[in-house]
Amino acid sequence: MKTPPIPPNEPDDENSRCVVLFHQGGAVDHWDLMLEVDNTLWTWHLEELPAPDKPVLGERIPDHRTHYLDYEGLVSNNRGTVNRVRSGQYRWIRSSANQVAVLNFENESWNLLLEDDKPIAKISITSQ
């Protein structure tokens, strides 16, 4: 089940965690970008990671359990394995009809741009 693409009215910035997992061995290898929102993980499927001058598009997929914030290993039902490649915290920035999440990882920051209620997000690196 997907939750609405609108951030909570009062986000909990102190506990707003995010993670990027590399999912290998499923239908196709990919990355999952996950944001902790109201005890679930909003998740986007990425075919590649963003680069400094190359934003990527992420497709919203069903929410995941918060278990994946800290999990690495086998995925149930023979769906491959996941390995954490980034973890950090994020915060929402509201701007007109769009919503932006600023993700802070150890060595870089990303922006995740949500436009209206589209299932596609634009993800870009903001600094290194």
N, C-alpha and C positions, 0 to 999 in steps of 0.2 A: 504494500500500500504506500502510495506517495502522499506526503503531507502537502498542504498548499505551499507555493513558493514564496510566501510572504513571511519575513522574519517575525518573531514574537514582538509584541508591543513593548515589553520590558525585558530585553535580553539580559542574560546573566553573564556579563563579560568576565567575571572572575572564574567561571567554570566552563567557558566556551572553548572547548578543545577541538582540534582538527587533526586529521591524519591523512596521509597518502599511502595507499597500499599498492604493491605490484602484484597482480593476480595472474598467476601463470598456470597453464594446464587446463583452463576452461575451454569454452568454444574458441576463444581467441585471446592471446595474452593482452593485457591492458592494465591501466592504473585506475584505482578508485579513489576519488577525493571525497572525504567525509567530514561533515560539520556536525558537532553535537548540538542538537536543538531539542529542548523539552524531552529529555530522556530517550532520544532516538538519534540516528545518524542520517542526516540528509546526504544523499550520495549521488555523485556524478561519475559517469564512465568516461575516461580519457583514453584516446588512442595513442597519445604521446604526451610528454610533459612540456610545459611552456619553456621557452628559452628567452633570454633577455630581449631580443627583438622579434620574437615570434610567439604571439598569443595563440592559445588553442581553444577549441570549443569542447565543452563537456556536456554530455547528455544525461539528464536527470533519470535515475533508475530508482526502483523501489528502495525505501528506507531500510537501513540495516540496524542490527542491535548494537548498543554501545560497547558490547564485548569486543568489537573490532578495533576500538581505540588502542588496546594494548595487546591484541592477539597477533601472533605469527604462526603459521603452520598450515596443516591440512584443512581444507574446506569440506564440509559434510557432503555426502552423496557423490563422491568422486568428482568434485568440481575443481580440483587442482589445489594449489597452495597460495598463500598470501604472505608477503614480506613487507614490513614497514620501511618506507624510503624517506618519509618526512613525518614529523609530528610537531605540534605547537599549539598556539592559541590564536583565536581570531576575535574580531569585533565587527559589528554592523555599522555602516554609515548610510544614512538615508539621504537620497537625493532625488527629488521630483518623483517621477513614476518608476525610476530604477532603484534597485537596492544593491549595495556594494558590501562585500565582506572583505576585510583586510586580514589576511592570514600571515602570521609571523612564525617562521621556522627559524632554526638555529642560524643559518647563514644567508637567508633571503626572505623577502616578503612577496606575497602574491595578492592580487586583487581578483575577486570573483564577482562578476557583474551579472545581475539578474535583471532582465528587461520584462516588465509587465508580468504575465504569468506563463511565459514561454518556458518549455522544459530544457532549453539550451542555455548554458552559461558561457560567458567569455572569461577565460582565465589568463592572466598576464603576470609576469614578474615585475615588481616595482623597484627592487634594489637587490644588491648582492653583498 
